[in-house]
């Protein structure tokens, strides 16, 4: 959904839209991200069909599609539409967040957008988990949910991102126009997250004001007891 550096393996190398503050505000809603994702995956569709896929009412889907249209993320597919129902298609193939300083200039818009992305990824994960029981055994065996803690410099983390993109893009992409997939191929989501976790003082390392006051009271009581014992 997002990428923070223009590389040969990133979404920026394909049909992508570069986000600004206005675009992030428009996408700062999980339903809009899901609508946009469905149009990019499946091709043009209507508000009614998209609403059925997301289990929302068609009025809500129409509202969010109009918001996406106003922001330039979707356009009306006039070749398919008619007087009774409008068809929509994605205006771009990917979304690219490439300005690392945008969070400082537009903190609310940036954080709202990224929270919406995280919520969308979480819903996608939960949906896949709910389907595990009915999945064919071979797909259950191929499913993976893992995390690993590494200790890296910012430069090493960027290099890792490049390596992962290079690995993923060697495989067949899933698009509405994709052809030539072998029998048994299904859509697979690869969600990549590299999340720095800066070290924070633990409670043992940094006392709270209440703890400081309690320790001072205890020290005064000990001193008073020692005076009384003398």
Backbone bond lengths (Angstrom), bond angles and torsions (degrees), N, CA, C in turn:
res aa  C-N    CA-C-N  psi(-1)  N-CA   C-N-CA  omega(-1)  CA-C   N-CA-C  phi
1 X - - - 1.450 - - 1.521 111.56 -
2 X 1.306 115.78 -39.98 1.454 119.51 179.65 1.510 109.86 -129.95
3 X 1.318 114.69 155.58 1.455 120.62 175.73 1.511 106.98 -146.92
4 X 1.328 117.73 144.17 1.453 121.31 -173.78 1.525 113.38 -115.39
5 X 1.297 117.93 21.40 1.450 119.28 177.43 1.504 111.68 -165.55
6 X 1.327 118.30 135.84 1.448 120.91 -178.45 1.516 109.11 -80.70
7 X 1.315 116.46 113.06 1.446 121.68 -178.92 1.522 108.21 -135.15
8 X 1.327 118.12 164.60 1.466 119.40 178.07 1.519 112.94 -61.36
9 X 1.341 117.42 -19.73 1.464 119.97 -174.67 1.511 112.54 -106.93
10 X 1.343 118.74 0.99 1.450 120.73 -175.69 1.518 111.52 -89.36
11 X 1.360 117.30 167.65 1.459 120.02 176.57 1.509 112.67 -59.61
12 X 1.343 118.25 -22.82 1.457 120.59 -179.37 1.511 112.08 -62.78
13 X 1.326 117.08 -23.67 1.460 120.56 179.96 1.513 111.99 -75.88
14 X 1.362 117.19 -8.09 1.454 121.21 179.60 1.521 108.84 -117.03
15 X 1.316 116.54 -163.93 1.456 123.07 -178.34 1.519 109.35 -73.11
16 X 1.335 117.12 91.94 1.460 121.03 -174.94 1.519 110.57 -127.64
17 X 1.315 115.27 154.04 1.453 121.87 173.78 1.526 107.71 -106.99
18 X 1.332 116.45 133.26 1.460 122.06 179.46 1.523 108.47 -88.60
19 X 1.309 116.51 126.29 1.457 121.27 -175.11 1.515 112.73 -77.37
20 X 1.330 115.50 140.03 1.452 122.16 166.46 1.530 107.29 -121.12
21 X 1.325 116.75 -174.90 1.464 119.61 -175.95 1.522 111.52 -61.44
22 X 1.329 117.60 -41.01 1.471 120.67 179.71 1.525 110.59 -62.03
23 X 1.321 117.04 -44.36 1.451 120.57 179.71 1.517 112.47 -63.77
24 X 1.335 116.31 -39.47 1.463 119.28 179.89 1.515 111.17 -65.63
25 X 1.333 116.95 -38.16 1.468 118.84 178.06 1.519 110.77 -63.59
26 X 1.325 116.63 -38.91 1.464 120.14 179.73 1.517 111.50 -65.80
27 X 1.336 117.36 -32.90 1.463 120.93 -177.49 1.527 112.82 -94.05
28 X 1.322 117.16 2.18 1.466 119.93 -176.99 1.523 110.80 -79.44
29 X 1.313 115.68 50.68 1.470 122.08 177.30 1.530 107.28 -154.34
30 X 1.332 118.33 123.11 1.471 120.23 -176.51 1.524 114.21 -55.79
31 X 1.344 118.22 -35.36 1.462 119.87 -179.21 1.524 110.45 -64.86
32 X 1.324 117.45 -40.37 1.467 119.71 179.36 1.525 111.08 -66.58
33 X 1.308 116.77 -39.40 1.463 118.94 176.90 1.524 111.07 -63.10
34 X 1.330 116.06 -40.19 1.467 119.00 179.85 1.529 111.30 -68.40
35 X 1.326 117.62 -40.72 1.465 120.74 177.17 1.521 110.89 -60.30
36 X 1.320 115.69 -46.45 1.462 120.10 179.18 1.525 110.79 -62.85
37 X 1.326 116.39 -41.44 1.459 120.24 178.68 1.514 112.67 -63.08
38 X 1.330 117.07 -39.98 1.462 120.22 179.09 1.524 111.31 -65.42
39 X 1.324 117.20 -40.72 1.468 120.01 178.81 1.522 110.94 -66.05
40 X 1.325 117.10 -35.35 1.467 119.63 178.33 1.528 111.38 -72.57
41 X 1.307 117.02 -32.62 1.464 120.17 -178.50 1.522 112.55 -79.92
42 X 1.335 115.51 -45.88 1.457 119.88 -169.95 1.525 114.00 -104.18
43 X 1.316 117.80 -11.34 1.446 119.87 -177.07 1.522 111.86 91.75
44 X 1.338 117.69 -172.63 1.470 122.18 -174.80 1.522 112.77 -55.17
45 X 1.340 114.54 147.61 1.451 119.87 -179.83 1.519 109.13 -159.77
46 X 1.322 115.38 177.64 1.458 122.00 179.52 1.520 110.14 -108.73
47 X 1.333 115.36 163.99 1.457 120.10 177.68 1.524 110.75 -60.25
48 X 1.330 117.20 -38.31 1.470 120.65 -178.84 1.518 111.17 -63.46
49 X 1.325 117.34 -46.38 1.461 120.32 -178.81 1.525 111.14 -67.77
50 X 1.309 116.80 -40.59 1.459 120.08 179.22 1.528 110.77 -66.29
51 X 1.317 117.03 -38.60 1.460 121.01 178.67 1.525 110.94 -61.52
52 X 1.326 116.96 -39.01 1.468 120.55 178.16 1.522 110.96 -63.69
53 X 1.327 116.94 -39.56 1.466 120.20 -179.65 1.523 111.88 -67.19
54 X 1.337 116.63 -33.02 1.459 120.74 -177.74 1.529 112.68 -97.12
55 X 1.322 116.90 -2.41 1.458 121.58 -179.48 1.530 110.87 58.98
56 X 1.332 116.35 46.92 1.457 122.47 173.99 1.527 107.06 -127.64
57 X 1.335 117.44 169.05 1.457 118.36 179.53 1.527 110.14 -80.66
58 X 1.322 115.71 154.66 1.460 120.79 -174.49 1.529 112.25 -65.40
59 X 1.335 116.58 -28.50 1.461 119.15 177.43 1.518 112.08 -63.93
60 X 1.328 115.99 -42.08 1.464 120.07 177.48 1.518 110.74 -65.06
61 X 1.334 116.56 -41.89 1.466 119.89 178.50 1.518 110.81 -61.87
62 X 1.332 117.70 -42.43 1.461 121.46 179.23 1.527 111.01 -62.52
63 X 1.327 116.32 -41.94 1.464 120.39 179.21 1.531 110.99 -60.11
64 X 1.325 116.15 -49.69 1.463 119.52 -177.35 1.538 111.44 -68.19
65 X 1.321 118.04 -33.37 1.469 120.49 175.91 1.525 110.87 -65.38
66 X 1.308 117.24 -38.09 1.469 119.59 177.22 1.514 111.05 -65.77
67 X 1.324 116.81 -37.45 1.469 119.69 176.26 1.523 110.99 -64.65
68 X 1.329 116.44 -41.39 1.460 120.31 177.17 1.530 110.97 -65.25
69 X 1.321 116.26 -36.60 1.458 121.49 177.44 1.522 110.67 -63.80
70 X 1.319 117.20 -44.63 1.462 121.56 -179.37 1.527 111.73 -62.96
71 X 1.344 116.09 -29.96 1.466 120.44 -179.78 1.522 112.57 -90.12
72 X 1.340 117.60 -3.62 1.460 120.45 175.82 1.510 115.59 87.97
73 X 1.359 117.98 12.64 1.457 120.09 -178.64 1.533 112.51 -88.28
74 X 1.328 117.31 -27.79 1.459 121.46 175.86 1.520 108.18 -130.74
75 X 1.318 115.43 158.15 1.461 121.31 176.92 1.522 108.07 -135.13
76 X 1.318 115.80 155.19 1.455 119.98 178.08 1.522 109.36 -73.49
77 X 1.321 115.75 133.55 1.460 122.10 177.30 1.524 107.79 -90.54
78 X 1.321 115.84 89.49 1.469 120.40 -173.80 1.523 112.77 -68.63
79 X 1.325 117.51 -21.62 1.463 119.39 179.27 1.520 112.14 -70.84
80 X 1.319 117.04 -23.92 1.464 120.71 -178.70 1.529 112.12 -103.12
81 X 1.320 116.62 -29.67 1.454 119.70 -173.75 1.515 113.48 -69.94
82 X 1.336 115.18 166.11 1.465 121.39 176.20 1.520 107.99 -146.38
83 X 1.312 115.68 -174.35 1.459 119.92 -176.67 1.523 112.17 -67.36
84 X 1.323 117.74 -22.17 1.454 120.77 -176.69 1.523 113.00 -88.55
85 X 1.322 117.51 -34.89 1.458 119.67 -174.31 1.519 110.65 -149.19
86 X 1.340 114.93 137.61 1.459 120.68 -179.98 1.529 110.05 -92.44
87 X 1.313 115.27 141.07 1.457 121.66 174.02 1.522 108.39 -105.03
88 X 1.331 115.28 146.85 1.459 121.85 -178.76 1.522 109.80 -126.73
89 X 1.318 115.38 150.61 1.463 120.99 173.55 1.526 108.88 -139.41
90 X 1.322 115.54 155.41 1.466 120.85 178.59 1.523 109.82 -70.61
91 X 1.317 116.02 140.47 1.462 120.51 -179.97 1.522 112.26 -84.77
92 X 1.337 117.34 -17.32 1.466 121.53 -177.83 1.534 108.71 -141.80
93 X 1.320 114.94 163.92 1.454 119.88 -179.81 1.511 114.69 -90.91
94 X 1.331 117.96 -16.15 1.467 120.82 -176.80 1.520 109.17 -158.55
95 X 1.319 115.95 165.50 1.463 123.19 177.04 1.514 108.14 -117.88
96 X 1.315 116.49 134.13 1.460 120.77 -172.51 1.512 110.36 -129.29
97 X 1.319 117.20 119.73 1.465 123.55 174.29 1.517 107.41 -104.20
98 X 1.330 117.23 102.09 1.462 120.02 -170.80 1.522 113.56 -116.56
99 X 1.337 118.15 7.02 1.462 121.03 -177.42 1.522 109.00 -109.11
100 X 1.338 118.37 99.46 1.466 120.11 -177.33 1.519 113.69 -66.26
101 X 1.351 117.77 -17.38 1.461 120.66 -179.25 1.527 112.35 -90.63
102 X 1.339 116.98 -3.87 1.458 119.79 -177.37 1.520 111.42 -63.05
103 X 1.333 117.13 -32.01 1.458 119.68 -179.54 1.524 111.67 -65.84
104 X 1.345 117.37 -25.43 1.459 120.46 177.45 1.526 111.02 -81.79
105 X 1.342 117.48 -36.67 1.465 120.37 -179.83 1.519 111.98 -79.99
106 X 1.330 117.11 -35.77 1.462 122.72 -177.43 1.530 109.52 -132.42
107 X 1.340 116.82 66.32 1.476 118.78 -173.65 1.522 113.36 -62.81
108 X 1.321 118.36 -42.19 1.468 119.89 -177.02 1.525 111.45 -65.21
109 X 1.334 116.55 -45.85 1.464 120.23 -178.90 1.520 110.80 -65.07
110 X 1.337 116.98 -42.50 1.462 120.36 -178.19 1.523 111.45 -65.19
111 X 1.334 116.68 -47.25 1.453 119.86 -178.59 1.526 111.66 -66.71
112 X 1.344 117.08 -38.33 1.464 119.76 178.34 1.521 110.60 -62.95
113 X 1.329 116.49 -41.57 1.466 120.06 178.76 1.525 110.99 -64.66
114 X 1.335 117.51 -47.93 1.461 120.20 -177.92 1.526 111.45 -65.82
115 X 1.330 117.62 -34.86 1.469 119.70 175.34 1.519 110.42 -64.66
116 X 1.331 116.58 -36.83 1.459 120.13 177.59 1.522 110.61 -66.65
117 X 1.332 117.24 -40.29 1.462 121.17 176.05 1.529 110.22 -60.89
118 X 1.337 116.42 -46.71 1.459 120.09 -179.04 1.526 110.98 -62.15
119 X 1.341 117.41 -40.19 1.464 120.59 178.73 1.524 111.01 -64.54
120 X 1.334 116.78 -39.01 1.459 120.83 179.19 1.520 110.91 -65.53
121 X 1.328 117.28 -43.18 1.456 120.51 177.18 1.526 110.79 -61.84
122 X 1.332 116.31 -40.62 1.468 119.91 -179.98 1.525 110.62 -63.79
123 X 1.331 117.33 -42.91 1.472 119.82 178.96 1.524 111.24 -64.24
124 X 1.322 116.53 -37.74 1.462 119.60 178.51 1.528 109.89 -64.52
125 X 1.330 116.91 -40.99 1.460 121.00 178.67 1.523 111.38 -64.88
126 X 1.334 116.50 -45.15 1.459 120.10 179.74 1.527 111.62 -62.65
127 X 1.328 116.36 -36.80 1.463 119.72 179.02 1.530 110.62 -64.94
128 X 1.312 116.43 -41.04 1.467 119.67 178.86 1.523 110.94 -66.14
129 X 1.333 117.24 -39.62 1.465 120.33 178.67 1.524 110.54 -62.75
130 X 1.339 116.16 -40.80 1.460 119.95 -179.64 1.525 112.18 -63.77
131 X 1.323 117.10 -23.51 1.462 120.90 -178.61 1.528 113.48 -93.56
132 X 1.332 117.12 -1.12 1.465 120.05 -175.39 1.527 112.74 -58.40
133 X 1.331 117.10 -41.21 1.464 119.89 -175.69 1.521 112.32 -61.19
134 X 1.315 116.64 -33.88 1.467 119.91 -176.92 1.526 112.70 -98.20
135 X 1.323 117.88 0.20 1.462 120.50 177.79 1.513 110.85 -70.85
136 X 1.336 118.43 147.03 1.466 120.48 171.20 1.531 109.72 -58.94
137 X 1.322 118.65 146.41 1.468 121.21 -177.73 1.525 113.32 -53.99
138 X 1.338 117.32 -37.26 1.463 118.53 -178.22 1.527 112.10 -64.87
139 X 1.352 116.84 -31.68 1.461 118.65 177.39 1.520 111.41 -78.43
140 X 1.327 117.55 -33.66 1.466 118.92 174.57 1.523 110.16 -62.09
141 X 1.327 116.58 -39.01 1.464 120.07 179.52 1.529 112.02 -68.87
142 X 1.335 116.45 -28.57 1.470 119.81 -178.62 1.524 112.52 -84.12
143 X 1.344 117.07 -14.98 1.465 120.96 -178.43 1.524 110.04 -71.51
144 X 1.329 115.84 142.68 1.461 119.49 -179.96 1.523 109.97 -143.76
145 X 1.314 116.18 135.29 1.465 123.05 171.29 1.524 106.77 -134.06
146 X 1.309 116.70 104.63 1.462 120.93 -174.27 1.522 109.78 -136.82
147 X 1.314 115.07 156.75 1.463 119.96 169.17 1.518 108.29 -141.35
148 X 1.314 115.64 156.29 1.460 121.06 -177.69 1.522 108.71 -147.37
149 X 1.310 115.96 133.99 1.465 121.00 178.39 1.524 109.58 -91.66
150 X 1.319 116.13 125.36 1.457 122.61 176.84 1.524 109.11 -119.66
151 X 1.312 116.29 159.41 1.464 120.27 173.90 1.530 107.10 -117.47
152 X 1.337 116.18 105.70 1.458 122.02 -171.15 1.524 110.97 -130.73
153 X 1.304 115.17 157.98 1.457 121.22 168.35 1.529 107.94 -84.24
154 X 1.340 118.92 163.75 1.468 119.63 175.63 1.525 112.42 -55.56
155 X 1.323 117.24 -38.13 1.456 120.30 179.63 1.529 111.54 -66.75
156 X 1.330 116.45 -39.76 1.469 119.87 177.87 1.530 110.94 -67.12
157 X 1.339 117.22 -36.09 1.463 120.38 178.46 1.531 110.57 -66.11
158 X 1.331 117.34 -39.85 1.461 120.31 177.04 1.528 110.42 -64.38
159 X 1.333 116.48 -41.28 1.463 119.59 178.57 1.524 110.92 -63.41
160 X 1.332 116.90 -38.54 1.461 120.84 177.38 1.519 110.51 -62.17
161 X 1.330 116.81 -42.87 1.459 120.32 178.22 1.521 111.04 -58.90
162 X 1.337 116.28 -43.33 1.466 119.95 179.49 1.533 111.07 -62.79
163 X 1.324 116.20 -41.40 1.469 119.83 179.93 1.521 110.84 -63.80
164 X 1.334 116.27 -41.55 1.463 119.37 -179.86 1.516 111.33 -66.17
165 X 1.335 117.19 -42.33 1.464 119.83 177.44 1.525 110.77 -61.84
166 X 1.309 116.15 -42.27 1.465 119.18 -179.99 1.526 110.74 -61.84
167 X 1.334 116.27 -39.50 1.464 120.31 179.58 1.527 111.06 -66.22
168 X 1.333 116.76 -48.52 1.456 120.64 -176.40 1.525 111.56 -64.50
169 X 1.321 117.27 -41.71 1.463 119.95 -175.62 1.522 113.16 -73.80
170 X 1.322 118.08 -4.60 1.465 119.45 172.31 1.526 111.17 -74.78
171 X 1.322 116.48 -15.81 1.453 120.93 -176.29 1.530 111.17 -95.67
172 X 1.300 116.06 166.49 1.461 123.62 -175.62 1.521 110.10 -68.04
173 X 1.331 116.77 125.11 1.463 120.37 178.01 1.519 110.73 -81.73
174 X 1.325 115.07 151.12 1.462 120.58 178.80 1.522 108.56 -104.24
175 X 1.310 116.96 113.22 1.455 123.44 176.47 1.526 108.26 -136.95
176 X 1.334 117.50 162.86 1.467 118.45 177.92 1.520 113.09 -58.07
177 X 1.353 117.67 -26.03 1.463 120.76 -177.86 1.525 112.91 -94.40
178 X 1.331 117.81 -2.08 1.467 120.77 -174.37 1.528 110.96 -64.11
179 X 1.317 115.77 137.15 1.469 121.98 176.98 1.520 108.65 -136.02
180 X 1.322 115.70 167.38 1.456 120.15 174.09 1.508 115.64 87.10
181 X 1.337 118.00 7.94 1.464 119.38 178.16 1.517 109.79 -71.72
182 X 1.331 118.76 140.85 1.469 120.78 179.92 1.522 111.25 -70.14
183 X 1.307 115.87 163.51 1.459 120.87 177.72 1.525 109.86 -61.78
184 X 1.313 115.69 136.75 1.464 120.47 -179.03 1.518 113.75 94.80
185 X 1.345 117.20 -7.00 1.467 120.20 179.13 1.525 109.86 -73.85
186 X 1.327 116.82 138.32 1.453 123.26 177.98 1.528 108.72 -131.30
187 X 1.312 115.16 166.46 1.469 119.45 175.89 1.525 108.93 -70.47
188 X 1.321 116.56 133.05 1.462 122.80 179.24 1.526 108.34 -127.14
189 X 1.316 116.35 130.74 1.461 121.08 177.45 1.522 109.68 -94.57
190 X 1.321 116.13 127.28 1.460 122.47 172.84 1.525 106.36 -113.35
191 X 1.308 116.99 110.19 1.468 122.08 -177.80 1.519 107.71 -104.17
192 X 1.318 116.36 114.70 1.460 120.47 -176.60 1.528 109.83 -104.76
193 X 1.318 116.12 128.56 1.454 121.89 178.16 1.523 109.06 -136.63
194 X 1.309 116.66 123.89 1.462 122.47 171.48 1.520 105.49 -116.79
195 X 1.318 117.13 107.59 1.460 122.12 -169.17 1.525 110.83 -118.70
196 X 1.326 118.10 106.29 1.468 119.68 176.00 1.522 110.69 -62.36
197 X 1.309 116.37 143.63 1.459 122.20 176.98 1.533 108.45 -128.10
198 X 1.330 116.97 80.29 1.473 119.36 -178.68 1.516 111.31 -56.38
199 X 1.309 114.88 141.44 1.462 119.74 -178.73 1.520 109.74 -64.26
200 X 1.347 116.25 134.94 1.452 122.61 177.53 1.526 108.60 -120.01
201 X 1.349 117.09 144.98 1.475 118.54 177.97 1.516 110.53 -59.88
202 X 1.327 116.71 137.01 1.463 120.81 176.05 1.520 108.93 -82.96
203 X 1.328 117.40 162.99 1.474 119.16 178.83 1.515 112.97 -56.10
204 X 1.352 116.26 -30.87 1.461 118.39 179.60 1.524 111.09 -72.11
205 X 1.329 116.22 -26.21 1.460 119.60 -177.27 1.519 112.25 -86.22
206 X 1.333 117.21 -25.19 1.457 120.60 -175.65 1.519 108.61 -136.50
207 X 1.335 117.69 108.25 1.453 121.56 -177.86 1.515 110.74 -76.78
208 X 1.321 115.38 148.29 1.455 121.00 175.62 1.520 109.35 -80.94
209 X 1.361 119.08 163.74 1.471 120.28 176.51 1.522 112.48 -57.38
210 X 1.368 116.01 -36.80 1.463 117.98 179.33 1.524 110.98 -64.54
211 X 1.350 116.59 -39.53 1.461 120.11 -179.99 1.528 109.98 -67.37
212 X 1.347 116.45 -39.81 1.469 119.88 178.36 1.531 110.08 -60.21
213 X 1.353 116.99 -44.20 1.466 120.34 -178.98 1.520 110.66 -65.29
214 X 1.328 117.36 -41.07 1.464 120.59 179.43 1.517 111.28 -62.97
215 X 1.334 116.10 -41.38 1.457 119.71 179.53 1.528 110.77 -65.73
216 X 1.342 116.48 -37.66 1.466 119.77 179.50 1.525 110.49 -67.24
217 X 1.351 117.05 -41.63 1.466 120.20 177.89 1.523 110.83 -62.17
218 X 1.334 116.62 -41.44 1.462 120.33 179.88 1.523 110.55 -64.04
219 X 1.339 116.86 -39.37 1.462 120.02 179.56 1.519 110.61 -65.53
220 X 1.339 117.18 -39.75 1.463 120.44 179.14 1.531 110.76 -66.20
221 X 1.351 116.34 -39.26 1.463 118.90 178.02 1.522 110.98 -64.71
222 X 1.337 117.25 -39.83 1.470 120.16 178.29 1.522 110.81 -63.33
223 X 1.347 115.52 -40.77 1.461 119.35 -179.56 1.518 110.92 -65.46
224 X 1.358 115.73 -41.17 1.463 119.26 178.84 1.508 111.63 -65.12
225 X 1.334 117.62 -38.26 1.466 121.74 179.16 1.517 109.99 -66.04
226 X 1.326 117.16 -39.06 1.469 119.50 178.02 1.515 111.48 -64.46
227 X 1.356 117.72 -38.60 1.477 120.98 177.80 1.518 109.79 -64.71
228 X 1.337 117.09 -39.61 1.464 119.96 -177.93 1.511 111.11 -68.86
229 X 1.318 118.01 -30.06 1.461 121.97 -178.45 1.520 112.41 -77.16
230 X 1.315 116.16 -17.90 1.456 118.06 -177.24 1.510 111.76 -75.03
